[in-house]
Amino acid sequence: MCKVKNMENKLKDLSKSQTERLVYIEFRAYFLGEVKRSDITERFGVELAAATRDLARYRELSEDNIVLDQRTKIYIAKVNFKPIFQHITDHVLTALSQGFGEAASDKTKPILFCEEPRVLSCPSLEILSKISRAIYRRKVVRIDYYSFSSGKTSREIAPFALINNGLRWHARAFDRRSNEFRDFVLTRIENPIVIEDSKPEDHELSIQDAYWSRLIELELVPHPDHSKDHAIIKMDYEMSEDVLKVKVRAAIAGYLLRQWSVDCSPKHSLTGEEFRLWLRNYPVLYGVDSARLAPGYSV
């Protein structure tokens, strides 16, 4: 415990910029097995001498993690490597597959060869920027919107969150036209105008969105019809017991269950290899608006 506390104190003494460089050093050593001075200079634009100091500092903090190969002058990860920084799995996978944070660079490329599903629906940056500004600054947006039921309509919305349902991006917002909270697909929005002198009314705030504020716990279990595969299914989803409990917002529960291909029918009646999971506590979806999207669910 004292050793951990001592490490925390050492990390607190680092500047923000040096912390970023040391995290990058550890990232490359941890996930690629090696790190060079040139990796640091190219990523952060520092001189070789500064990169050398950063590597020395990292070794001071954790001498058991990397060792210098005198022949190649490359630092190699040791077998007993133990990270000193926290690495979030999603961030690591994004860095490996898309690059390490160079969002504005045209040189950004995958660190490793990775193949991902093609995104079929991608909002334009012009639309996204207007909606994200409105969310951040708490403004109302005037938009033209296309829906299957109403066609093209003009309306004012008060957005407060972005949602990725696995297939496309939505904005969660209060819709002044229907006088209720709804999801708006970003690719169906045209001509967004942020109303600068606007402010959402009290009843338009996210706290008043019952489905957004309500959290429900989903109990996901291996599909009963795949009994011979239960051990593997539990490995896939890191189930410590026989159930994976996930808390989600009611507003997006249906999206997630569809994305995860979860059988939500009362008697786990959906067939197909894609349905490896069953929603054991399916009654939890009762009264949830997004439940209509959940595979197999019916009131």
N, C-alpha and C positions, 0 to 999 in steps of 0.2 A: 504493500500500500504506500509506504514511504517513497519507494522508487517511482511509482506512478505519479505521486504528488510532486516529486522533484522534477520529473519530466514536464509536467504541466506548467510549473513555474518557469522552466527554461524556455518553453515555447511562447509563453506570455511576453518574455523579454524581446522577442524578435519583432522587427518592423513588419508592416503589412507587405511591403514589396519583397523583403527577404523571405517571409513566410511563403509567398506565392512561388518563389523560385525553389525553395526547399521542397514544397509539395510536388512540384514538377519533377524534381530530381527523384523523389521517392516513387512517383507515378511510373516513371520510365524504368527504374530499377525493379519495382514490384511487379509490373505487368509486362515489361519487355525484357527484363533480365540484365539490362546494361544501360549505362548512361555515360555520355561523353561531354567534355567541356563545350564542344561545338553545338550540342543540343541546346545548351543554356544560352549561348551567345545568339544563336539564330532565333530562339523563341522570344528572348527578352531584350535583345539589342544591347547587351552589356559586353564589356571587353573580356578577353580571355583571363586576365588577372582576377577580375571580379568573379568569373565562373569558377576559377580555382579556389577562391576563398569560400564560395558557397558550398562546394563539394567538401572542403575541409570542415566547414561548420556542420554540415550534415553528419560527417563521420564522428565529430565530437559528440553530437547528440546521440548517435547510435552506431558505435564502431563495429557492431556485429552484423550490420546489414549489407555493407558494400566493401569491396576490396579492389585496389588498383592492380590491373594486369600491367606489369612493367613493360611487357613486350609491345602491347597495342596501345597503352595509355588509356584504356577504357576501364571504367569502374564496373565490376561485375557483382550481381546480387549473390550473397552467400546463401547456402542451403537453409540455414536457420533464420532466414529473413523474417523480421516482425515489424510491421509498419508502425510509425510513431504518430502519423496523422490518420484522421478518419477519411475513408474513401467510400463514397456512395455508389452502389452498383450501377444505377442508371446513368450517373455522370461518367463513370468509367467506360461503360459500353458506348456512350455517345462520343467520348473522346477517341476511343479506339476505332469507331466506325466512321466518324465525321471529322476528326481533328480536335486539337486541344484548345478550343476557345477563340480561334482567330475568326470571329464572326464577319468582320468586314474585309477579310483578305481574300483575294482571288487565288491565293496559293494554298488555301485550305484543302487538305486531302486526307483520306483515311490513314491512320497509322498502321493498321493491319488490313488485309483484304477481308472485307465483310460484305455479305449479300443481305439486303433487307427488302421487305415488301415495298413495291412501288406505291408512292402516295398518289392516289387518283384524284383527290380533291384538295387543292391547295389555295388558300385565300390570297388575293393580291396584297402586296405590302401597303398600297394606298388605302385600301379598305381597312386592313388590320390596324394601321397606325391611327386612324381616326377613332376606331372603337377602343383601342388600348388607351389612347389619350383621355377619352371620356371616362373610362373606368378609373384611371389613376387620379384624374382631377375632379371626379364626381360631377360630371356634366351630363346633360341630356343630348341625344343625337337625333337629328331629323334624317330619315332614310326612306328610300324606295325599296320595297321588299317583295319578293316573289314567293308564293306558296302554291301548292297544288289545289288547295281549296278555294283561295281567294284571288289567285292570279297576282297582278301587280297592284300594290297598295302603297300609299304614303302614310307614314306614321312617325310618332316620336317615341323613342325608347330611352330608358334609364339603365344602361348596362352596368353590371358590377362584377362580372367574372367571365373568364374564358373557359370553355370546356372542350376537351378533345375526346370524342367518343370512339376513337380507334379508326374511324373512317373519314371524319371531317371535323372541322372546328366550328363551334357554336359560341354565341355570346348569351349568357343568362342575363335577362333584363326585364324590367317592368314595361309592359306595353300599354301606352295610354289609349290606344285605339280599342283594344279588347278589355282594358282595365284589369289585367291580370299578368302574372309573371309567366314568361315563356322563354323558349330557346330559339335563337335566331341563327340560322346557318350563314356563316360569313360570306360564302360564295354566292348567296342569293341577295346580298345587299348591294345596292347601287346608290351613288350620289350621297354619301354620308356627310352631314354638316354638323359639326359640334356647335351647339348653341352656347356661346361664351357667357351670356348673362343668365344662364339657367342653373337650377339646383333641384335635385330630386326632392319630391315631397316626402314627408315622413312615411306615408303608406307605400312609397315606392322603393324604400331601402331594403337591402338584402335580409335584414333581421325580420322583416314582415313576410318574407317568402317562406311559407310553412314547409314546402318540400325541400328547400335549400337548407333551412335551419335544422330540419329533422335528420338525425343520424339513425340508421338501422344496421343491425348486425346480421350478416349473411352467414349461414352455416353451410359450407360447401363440403361435400363428402364424395368419395369415389362412387361413380355411377354403379348402382346395384347390378346392372346388366353386364358389367365388365368385371365380375368378381375375380376372375383369374389374373387380372391385371392390377389389382388393388395395390400391391406392394410397389409397383413401378409408378403408379399414379401418385401415391403418397410421396415418393421420391421427387417427382416432377414439381410438386407444389410444396415441398418441405413441410409436410404435415407431421408434427411431432406426435400427434395422436391420430385418431381416425377422422378428424374434422379440421378444416381450415376456416377460422372465423375472421371475417373481414368487415370492418365498419365503413360504411359509405353514406354519402348524402342521398336521401330519398330521390332527389331530383335527377340523379344520374344512375340510379341503381339499374334500371332497365337497359341503359346503354352498355353498362359494364357486363351485365349477365349475358347480353347478346354477343359482345366482343369476346368474352371468355368461353362462349358456347356451353353455357350451363343449362341443363335440363331443369326447367322450373315447373314441370307438370306434376300434379299431386301424386301420381302413381309411376313416376319416372318412366313415362311411356314413349319418349322420343327415341327413335332409333338412329343409328349413324355413328361412325367412328369418331366424329368430332365431339360428341357428347361424352366426355370422360368424367364430368362432374355433375352432381345433382344437388339442387337447393333443398336441403333437408327441411328447413323451416320455411317452406314456401308461403305459409299464411302471413309472414312478415310483410309481404308485398301488398296486402289488402289495403285499398285506399290510396296506394302510391300511383301517381299519374303516369310515371315512366314505366310502370309494370307492363303496360301494353306491348312494350318492346321485348320483354323477357321471353325467351323461347319456351313455348308450351304452357305459359301461364294463362289462366282464365279465372274469372271471378266465380 
